[in-house]
């Protein structure tokens, strides 16, 4: 009887992991219209939520200029690294009452623009 319980528990755990994996995996196939900024926007975990935040970001003069500035600042690194560097350098932006690193605010504005 103990062996059956172990097998049943293993099967239930495998089914649970498969369900979680399927939920996460289908999120990878979310399709967006192609933009010239997809190389940057690919760094976002949730582009839809970033776009919601970006709708409140003001001061993005031109999407192309913003994208170029982000590409320069991020380089071969990541958005997270650029955000830390922004905080250390005091480059902050206010978005709807939130004080954010400038690169995060710009990425959100770019997501809203795309």
C-alpha angles and dihedrals in degrees: 000000000000091000091054091052091052092049092047092048092049091049092050092048091049091050090050092050091048091052092049091046092050091050091050094041094054089055088064091064097059105132126213129184109269115261134180087247100059091112088063099035091054087074091066118097092204114020093180094058091044089054090052090054092042092058087070095047113104131189100052097140098187129358092221092052091046091050092049091050090049092048090052094047096044097039109159091338130082139267089252092057092047090050092053090049090050091054092048091049094044094244099149134155132198116230117181092328095317120113108219137171108269094241091055092049091048093048090051091049090049090051090052091048093050 
